[in-house]
Amino acid sequence: MSVFREQSFDYEGESLTFIPSLALLKRIKVRGINNVMLANKCINGGVDLEDLAAVHFEMVRAAGGQCTEDESYGFLTGGDQAEIFSFQQAYISSVLPSVDFGKKPEGQKAQPAKKKRKANRKTTT
């Protein structure tokens, strides 16, 4: 069973697809980027655009696309917001596989609540 699920994101009007790997995450880490912290900043705000541009560059390459690091930075600072959001979702799901945007788990059948038994109390007077 693989931890990583296929991810897709939009870049320049094109949908890029890749399967994240530990090698990809290590290439990002070698750049001095803490993937978990950056993914959390993508969720909560305060992301460093230079780090995110480096991640974007690596993810585009992993998906078979081509761009330069400067183009990645330009994409993040002036690109289509929907595409930027799509990229960030793919990155977050790559780093934190338990985060699954928009996919709700199938509900389990509700189990009837168990009745609690009352304790037998003996009172002495």
C-alpha positions in Angstrom: 0.0 0.0 0.0 1.4 3.4 -1.0 1.0 6.4 1.2 1.1 8.7 -1.8 -2.0 9.3 -4.0 -1.9 10.7 -7.5 -2.2 14.5 -7.4 -3.2 17.0 -10.0 -2.8 20.7 -10.2 -3.3 23.4 -12.8 -0.5 25.4 -14.3 -0.8 27.8 -17.2 -4.2 26.4 -18.2 -2.9 22.8 -18.2 -3.7 20.1 -15.7 -0.5 18.4 -14.5 -0.6 15.0 -12.7 2.0 13.2 -10.7 2.4 10.7 -7.9 4.3 12.2 -5.1 7.3 10.3 -3.8 9.7 10.4 -1.0 12.4 11.4 -3.5 10.4 14.5 -4.4 9.9 15.5 -0.8 13.6 14.9 -0.2 14.6 17.2 -3.1 12.4 19.9 -1.5 14.0 19.2 1.9 17.5 19.5 0.5 16.7 23.1 -0.4 16.2 23.8 3.4 12.5 23.7 3.3 10.5 22.0 6.0 7.6 20.4 4.1 5.3 20.0 7.1 5.8 23.6 8.2 5.3 25.0 4.7 2.2 22.8 4.1 0.8 24.1 7.4 1.5 27.7 6.4 -0.3 27.0 3.1 -3.3 26.1 5.2 -3.0 28.7 7.9 -1.3 31.6 6.1 2.1 33.2 6.3 3.8 31.1 3.5 7.2 32.2 2.3 6.8 32.7 -1.5 10.4 31.9 -2.3 10.1 28.5 -0.6 6.7 27.9 -2.3 8.2 28.8 -5.7 11.0 26.2 -5.2 8.3 23.6 -4.3 6.2 24.6 -7.4 9.3 24.2 -9.6 10.0 20.7 -8.2 6.3 19.7 -8.5 6.1 20.9 -12.1 9.2 18.9 -12.9 7.8 15.8 -11.1 4.6 16.1 -13.3 6.7 16.2 -16.5 6.2 19.9 -17.1 8.9 22.6 -17.7 9.4 25.9 -16.1 12.2 27.9 -14.4 12.3 28.9 -10.8 11.7 32.5 -11.9 8.6 31.4 -13.8 7.4 29.6 -10.7 7.9 32.7 -8.6 6.1 34.8 -11.2 3.2 32.3 -11.2 2.8 32.6 -7.5 3.0 36.4 -7.4 0.8 37.1 -10.4 -0.8 33.9 -11.6 -4.4 32.8 -11.6 -5.6 32.4 -8.0 -7.6 29.2 -8.8 -4.4 27.6 -10.3 -2.4 28.7 -7.2 -5.0 27.2 -4.9 -5.0 24.0 -7.0 -1.2 23.8 -6.7 -1.3 24.4 -2.9 -3.9 21.7 -2.4 -1.8 19.2 -4.4 1.3 20.1 -2.3 -0.6 19.9 1.0 -2.0 16.5 0.1 1.5 15.3 -1.0 3.0 16.3 2.4 0.1 15.5 4.6 -1.6 12.5 2.9 -4.4 12.4 5.6 -5.6 15.8 4.3 -8.1 14.9 1.5 -9.8 18.0 0.2 -13.4 17.6 -0.9 -13.5 13.9 -0.4 -15.7 12.9 2.4 -15.3 9.4 3.8 -18.3 7.1 3.2 -20.5 7.0 6.3 -20.7 4.0 8.4 -24.1 2.6 9.4 -25.1 4.2 12.7 -24.9 1.7 15.5 -27.7 1.9 18.0 -26.5 3.4 21.3 -26.0 0.8 24.0 -28.1 1.2 27.0 -26.3 1.8 30.3 -27.1 -0.4 33.1 -28.0 1.2 36.4 -25.9 0.1 39.3 -27.8 -1.8 42.0 -27.3 0.3 45.1 -28.1 -1.2 48.4 -28.9 1.3 51.0 -28.6 0.7 54.7 -30.5 2.7 57.2 
